[in-house]
Amino acid sequence: MKRLRKAIKNILLSLLVVVLTALLFIFVKPLWHRFITYPRFQKQVEAFQLKKKECQLVSNLKTYRGVMHLHSFWSHDSKGTIYDLVSAAKLRNINFIFLTDHPHGNIDSFPRGYSRGMYDGVLLEPGSEKQGFDAWPLRDGVVNWNANKDTVSKQIVSNGGIVFYAHTEEPHNWANEWYQGMEIYNFHSNVLEKKSTLPILTDFLINGSKYRAWAYRGIFDRQTKILERWDSLNTHRKIVGFSAVDEHENVNFRARYLKDGRVQWMGIDTKPIDTVKVSFWNRWMFHEPDQSGWIFKWMLVNTYETSFNNSVNYLFADTLTVPNISHHLILGHHFTAFRFLADATGFCWYGEGIDGKMCGMMGDSIKVADTRKLTAISPYPGRFTLIKDGKTLEVTNGETYQYSFDKSLTKGAYRLEVEVKPGKEWQLWIYTNPIYLY
């Protein structure tokens, strides 16, 4: 018996050592981030943001910040309310939200459980993510998703709507003449590229409460193949590029009261996981219902608030109305900026005419003969990479607030990537839509 007890004891101790070693291996990197890496990054970014300079206005259009491809309670895998969306948008100075909720069936009707329009100064427009499309009909009516995909896109666009391709890491009919744009960055696509989600989850578990933005950034990779495809498509016709937050706010745990007074617990993908009575043992966990009815919320990974400060579309438009915003989206008068690094308001990528004035901006088609040079102005110093038809033409050597290119302008699609350097490494900050010289 003594030998057996000793053997069991040794086995248990060995198992304990294995478990502790595994936990150390899993959590050592997130803990290092928590106390070393992320505090240093945050200080560097805050110091960098002090370098902001006001930019000279080169256009009469206003700049609006918007987020696109995201989900609310209308989707099966989200419980986000209008209040959640609007409060996060106001906190992050987001002007418009173009939703893409999953339809409840193949017969997709508009309006839905909410109406399009202004909500406390934030413009909301309903849309759908279905069959690989981000689709915004921009009108009341019905979309029949039973039809052929290309037929659906033709019908929506012919009736004045917008059809962009979603999840562009996946196969699409790139020869379809009716889609107008595509995602050039999608946070969710970045996650899917990872071999394992365990490092992501542990990083958010340790750092989500204080350094969630940096945990988001830790997932970022340049989606090179998507960008290459986008460049290739733009050599044939204009394909607008935009960033998708693809936010569901659904990797979390929540609780709410049911009508009978019990508490329903909800987990990942907003699926109910348990229903319990309020007791001495759990009462301390709950607070008064918030405006969305939740009495407990533990946001493990993704939140609207963080997404709305990550990949943001900066759009040049006349007014904050659906017709005007959608018009300029289709024209490509916008760029993507990773806003937590720095607010990109004031940035512009444009063509300068013979008279020294702007003759067109990103998304526009301009005659080579009418263009003296291509110019970018920035509120922050950065490194500029000029890409023409998918090939890098020029990279600036150091940081500058302005960039111009006037060397052998020829026909083609010219876009910019801008990096900033808050610390020792360059960080991707901006993707612009191309200027099309013809």
C-alpha positions in Angstrom: 0.0 0.0 0.0 2.8 2.4 0.8 4.4 1.8 -2.6 1.0 2.3 -4.3 0.4 5.6 -2.4 3.9 6.8 -3.3 3.3 5.9 -6.9 0.0 7.7 -7.0 1.6 10.7 -5.3 4.4 10.8 -7.8 2.0 10.5 -10.7 -0.1 13.4 -9.3 3.0 15.6 -8.8 4.1 14.8 -12.3 0.7 15.8 -13.7 0.8 19.0 -11.7 4.2 19.9 -13.0 2.9 19.2 -16.6 -0.2 21.3 -16.1 1.8 24.2 -14.5 4.4 24.0 -17.3 1.6 24.1 -20.0 0.0 27.1 -18.3 3.3 28.9 -18.1 3.9 28.2 -21.8 0.5 29.4 -22.8 0.4 32.5 -20.6 4.0 33.7 -20.5 3.7 35.7 -23.8 0.4 37.4 -22.9 1.8 38.3 -19.5 4.9 39.7 -21.1 2.6 41.8 -23.4 0.6 42.9 -20.4 3.5 44.3 -18.4 6.2 45.0 -21.0 5.3 45.2 -24.7 1.8 46.8 -24.7 2.6 49.6 -22.1 5.7 50.5 -24.2 3.6 50.5 -27.4 1.0 52.7 -25.8 3.5 55.2 -24.6 5.1 55.3 -28.1 1.8 55.9 -29.8 0.8 58.6 -27.4 4.1 60.4 -28.0 3.8 60.0 -31.8 0.3 61.4 -31.8 1.7 64.7 -30.4 3.4 65.2 -33.9 0.0 66.0 -35.5 0.0 69.0 -37.9 -3.0 70.6 -39.5 -3.3 69.9 -43.2 -4.2 72.4 -45.9 -7.6 71.9 -47.3 -7.4 70.7 -50.9 -11.1 69.7 -51.4 -14.5 71.2 -50.6 -15.7 67.8 -49.6 -16.0 67.0 -45.9 -14.3 63.9 -44.3 -16.6 61.4 -42.6 -15.5 58.3 -40.7 -17.4 55.1 -41.3 -17.4 51.4 -40.5 -18.8 48.7 -42.8 -19.6 45.0 -42.8 -20.8 44.5 -39.2 -23.7 42.8 -37.5 -26.4 43.6 -35.0 -29.3 41.7 -33.3 -30.8 41.0 -36.7 -28.1 38.5 -37.4 -28.3 35.0 -35.8 -24.8 35.4 -34.3 -25.0 38.8 -32.7 -27.0 40.5 -30.0 -25.8 44.0 -30.6 -28.5 46.6 -30.2 -28.9 50.0 -31.9 -27.9 51.5 -28.5 -24.7 49.4 -28.5 -23.8 50.5 -32.0 -24.5 54.1 -31.6 -22.9 54.6 -28.2 -19.7 52.9 -29.5 -19.8 55.1 -32.7 -20.2 58.3 -30.7 -17.3 57.3 -28.4 -15.1 56.7 -31.4 -16.4 59.7 -33.5 -17.8 57.4 -36.2 -20.2 59.2 -38.5 -21.8 56.3 -40.5 -22.4 52.6 -40.0 -23.2 50.4 -43.0 -24.6 47.1 -41.5 -24.5 43.7 -43.2 -26.8 41.5 -41.1 -27.4 37.9 -42.1 -30.9 37.6 -43.6 -33.5 35.4 -41.8 -34.1 33.6 -45.0 -33.7 33.7 -48.7 -36.5 36.3 -49.0 -34.7 39.3 -47.5 -36.9 42.3 -46.8 -36.1 46.0 -46.1 -36.8 47.7 -43.7 -36.1 45.3 -40.9 -36.3 45.5 -37.1 -34.9 49.0 -37.3 -35.2 51.8 -39.7 -32.4 53.5 -41.8 -31.6 57.0 -40.8 -29.9 59.1 -38.1 -29.5 57.9 -34.6 -28.2 60.5 -32.2 -26.1 62.0 -35.0 -24.9 58.6 -36.4 -26.1 57.5 -39.8 -27.2 53.8 -40.0 -27.9 52.0 -43.3 -29.1 48.3 -43.3 -27.6 45.7 -45.6 -27.0 42.0 -46.0 -24.0 39.6 -46.0 -25.1 36.7 -48.1 -23.6 34.6 -50.8 -20.2 36.3 -50.5 -21.7 39.8 -51.0 -21.8 42.9 -48.8 -25.0 44.3 -50.3 -26.8 47.5 -49.5 -30.0 47.9 -51.6 -30.4 51.5 -50.3 -34.2 51.3 -50.6 -37.2 49.5 -49.2 -38.1 46.3 -50.9 -37.2 42.6 -51.1 -34.1 40.8 -52.3 -34.6 37.2 -53.4 -31.4 35.3 -52.6 -32.8 32.2 -54.3 -31.7 33.7 -57.6 -28.3 33.2 -59.2 -25.6 35.2 -57.5 -24.8 37.3 -60.5 -28.4 37.9 -61.1 -28.9 39.1 -57.5 -25.9 41.6 -57.9 -27.3 42.8 -61.2 -30.7 43.5 -59.7 -29.4 45.3 -56.6 -27.0 47.5 -58.6 -29.5 48.2 -61.4 -32.0 49.5 -58.7 -29.4 51.9 -57.3 -27.8 49.7 -54.6 -24.3 48.8 -53.7 -22.7 45.3 -54.1 -19.2 44.7 -52.8 -17.5 41.3 -52.4 -17.0 40.1 -48.8 -14.4 37.8 -47.4 -12.2 38.2 -50.5 -9.8 35.5 -49.3 -12.5 33.1 -50.6 -13.4 32.2 -54.2 -15.6 34.7 -56.1 -16.7 35.3 -59.7 -14.2 38.1 -60.3 -15.5 38.4 -63.9 -18.9 39.4 -62.7 -19.5 42.9 -64.1 -21.9 44.0 -61.5 -20.0 44.1 -58.2 -18.4 47.5 -57.6 -15.9 46.9 -54.8 -14.2 44.4 -52.4 -12.9 44.1 -48.9 -9.1 44.8 -48.9 -8.9 44.2 -45.2 -11.2 42.2 -42.9 -10.3 41.6 -39.2 -12.1 38.2 -39.2 -10.2 37.1 -42.3 -7.0 37.9 -40.4 -8.2 35.6 -37.5 -9.0 32.8 -39.9 -5.5 32.9 -41.3 -4.0 31.9 -38.0 -3.1 28.2 -37.4 -4.5 28.4 -33.9 -6.9 30.7 -32.0 -5.5 29.8 -28.6 -2.8 32.5 -28.6 -5.4 35.0 -29.6 -7.8 34.0 -26.8 -5.1 34.0 -24.1 -3.8 37.4 -25.3 -7.3 38.9 -25.0 -8.0 37.0 -21.7 -4.9 38.7 -20.1 -5.0 42.0 -22.0 -8.5 42.6 -23.2 -9.5 44.8 -20.3 -6.7 47.3 -20.7 -4.8 46.7 -24.0 -7.6 45.4 -26.3 -6.5 47.6 -29.2 -3.0 46.2 -29.1 -4.3 42.6 -28.9 -6.3 43.4 -32.1 -3.1 44.7 -33.7 -1.3 41.5 -32.7 -3.6 39.7 -35.1 -2.9 42.0 -38.0 -1.1 40.7 -41.1 -1.0 42.4 -44.5 -3.5 40.4 -46.6 -1.0 40.3 -49.5 -2.9 37.9 -51.8 -6.1 40.0 -51.5 -4.2 43.2 -52.3 -2.5 41.6 -55.2 -5.9 40.5 -56.6 -7.3 44.0 -56.0 -4.4 45.5 -57.9 -4.9 43.1 -60.8 -8.6 43.8 -61.0 -8.0 47.5 -61.1 -5.9 47.2 -64.3 -9.1 46.1 -66.1 -11.8 48.3 -64.4 -12.4 50.3 -61.2 -12.9 48.1 -58.1 -13.4 50.1 -55.0 -11.5 48.8 -51.9 -12.7 49.2 -48.3 -12.0 47.8 -44.9 -14.5 45.5 -43.1 -14.6 45.4 -39.3 -16.9 42.3 -39.5 -17.9 42.9 -35.9 -20.5 40.8 -34.2 -19.5 41.5 -30.5 -20.2 37.8 -29.9 -17.0 36.2 -28.4 -18.2 37.0 -24.8 -20.4 35.9 -22.0 -23.6 37.7 -21.0 -26.6 37.3 -18.8 -30.1 38.8 -18.7 -33.4 38.3 -16.8 -36.2 36.3 -18.3 -39.8 37.2 -17.7 -40.1 34.5 -15.0 -37.2 36.2 -13.0 -34.6 33.5 -13.9 -31.3 34.4 -15.5 -30.3 33.2 -18.9 -26.6 32.9 -19.6 -25.4 33.3 -23.2 -21.9 32.4 -24.5 -20.0 32.4 -27.8 -22.0 33.3 -30.9 -24.8 34.5 -28.5 -25.9 30.9 -27.9 -27.8 30.2 -24.6 -25.7 28.0 -22.3 -27.7 27.8 -19.1 -30.7 29.2 -17.2 -30.5 29.6 -13.4 -32.3 31.1 -10.5 -31.0 34.2 -8.7 -29.4 33.0 -5.5 -27.0 34.0 -2.7 -24.2 32.4 -4.7 -24.6 34.4 -8.0 -26.4 37.6 -7.0 -23.1 39.5 -6.5 -22.3 39.0 -10.2 -25.3 40.9 -11.5 -26.0 44.7 -11.8 -29.0 46.6 -12.9 -30.0 46.0 -16.5 -28.2 48.3 -18.9 -30.0 49.9 -21.8 -29.8 46.7 -23.8 -31.1 44.6 -20.9 -27.8 42.9 -19.8 -27.1 42.3 -16.2 -23.7 40.8 -16.8 -21.2 41.3 -19.6 -17.7 39.9 -20.0 -16.3 41.0 -23.4 -13.7 38.4 -23.9 -12.4 39.4 -27.4 -14.3 41.6 -29.8 -16.2 44.8 -29.1 -17.8 47.5 -31.2 -15.8 50.1 -29.3 -12.4 48.6 -30.2 -13.4 47.7 -33.8 -14.6 51.3 -34.4 -11.1 52.5 -33.5 -9.3 49.9 -35.6 -9.8 49.7 -39.4 -11.9 52.8 -40.3 -13.0 54.1 -43.7 -12.4 57.8 -44.2 -14.8 59.1 -46.8 -14.9 62.4 -48.7 -18.5 63.5 -49.2 -20.7 66.6 -49.3 -23.2 65.6 -46.7 -23.9 62.9 -44.1 -26.9 61.4 -46.0 -27.3 57.9 -47.4 -27.5 59.1 -51.1 -24.4 61.2 -50.8 -22.4 58.8 -48.7 -23.2 55.8 -51.0 -22.5 57.9 -54.1 -18.9 58.7 -52.9 -18.4 55.1 -51.6 -19.0 53.9 -55.1 -16.7 56.5 -56.6 -13.9 55.3 -54.2 -13.4 58.7 -52.5 -12.1 57.0 -49.4 -9.1 55.3 -47.7 -8.7 52.9 -44.9 -6.8 53.9 -41.8 -5.9 52.0 -38.6 -7.2 54.7 -36.5 -5.8 53.6 -33.1 -2.4 54.5 -34.3 -3.5 58.0 -35.3 -6.6 59.8 -36.5 -6.1 60.3 -40.3 -8.5 63.2 -40.7 -6.8 65.7 -43.0 -5.0 63.0 -45.1 -5.7 63.2 -48.9 -4.3 61.4 -52.0 -5.0 63.5 -55.1 -3.9 64.6 -58.5 -2.6 68.1 -59.0 -3.4 69.8 -62.3 -1.3 72.1 -64.5 -2.8 75.0 -62.7 -1.5 73.7 -59.3 -5.0 72.9 -58.0 -6.6 69.5 -57.3 -7.9 67.9 -60.5 -9.1 64.7 -58.9 -8.7 62.5 -55.8 -8.5 58.8 -55.0 -11.2 56.9 -56.9 -11.2 59.5 -59.7 -10.1 59.0 -63.3 -7.9 61.8 -64.6 -6.3 62.4 -67.9 -2.5 62.1 -67.9 -2.2 65.3 -69.9 -4.2 67.2 -67.3 -2.0 66.0 -64.4 1.2 67.6 -63.3 1.8 65.3 -60.3 0.2 63.0 -57.7 0.3 64.3 -54.2 -0.5 63.2 -50.6 -0.7 65.3 -47.5 -0.8 63.8 -44.0 -1.5 65.1 -40.5 1.3 62.8 -39.3 4.8 62.0 -40.6 5.0 58.7 -42.4 6.7 56.5 -45.0 4.9 56.5 -48.4 4.9 53.6 -50.8 3.5 54.3 -54.3 2.1 51.3 -56.1 1.1 51.3 -59.8 -0.9 48.4 -61.2 0.4 46.2 -58.4 4.1 47.1 -58.7 6.0 49.3 -56.2 7.3 52.4 -58.0 8.8 54.3 -55.1 9.2 54.2 -51.3 10.3 57.3 -49.4 13.4 57.0 -47.3 12.2 58.7 -44.1 9.2 60.3 -42.4 7.5 63.2 -44.1 4.1 65.0 -44.0 3.8 65.3 -47.7 4.6 63.2 -50.8 4.6 63.9 -54.5 5.3 61.9 -57.6 5.8 63.6 -61.0 8.2 61.2 -62.7 7.0 59.8 -66.0 3.3 59.8 -65.3 1.7 57.2 -67.5 -1.7 55.5 -67.7 -2.4 53.2 -64.8 -3.9 52.8 -61.3 -1.8 54.6 -58.6 -2.5 53.9 -54.9 -0.6 54.6 -51.7 0.3 52.7 -48.6 1.4 54.8 -45.7 3.3 53.5 -42.6 4.1 55.4 -39.4 6.8 54.7 -36.9 5.7 55.3 -33.3 8.5 53.1 -32.0 11.3 51.2 -33.6 9.2 49.5 -36.2 7.1 50.8 -39.1 3.4 50.1 -38.7 0.9 50.0 -41.6 -1.4 52.9 -41.2 -3.2 53.8 -44.5 -4.4 52.1 -47.7 -5.8 54.4 -50.3 -8.0 53.8 -53.2 -6.2 54.3 -56.6 -6.1 57.3 -58.7 -6.8 56.2 -62.3 -4.7 58.0 -65.0 -5.8 57.5 -68.5 
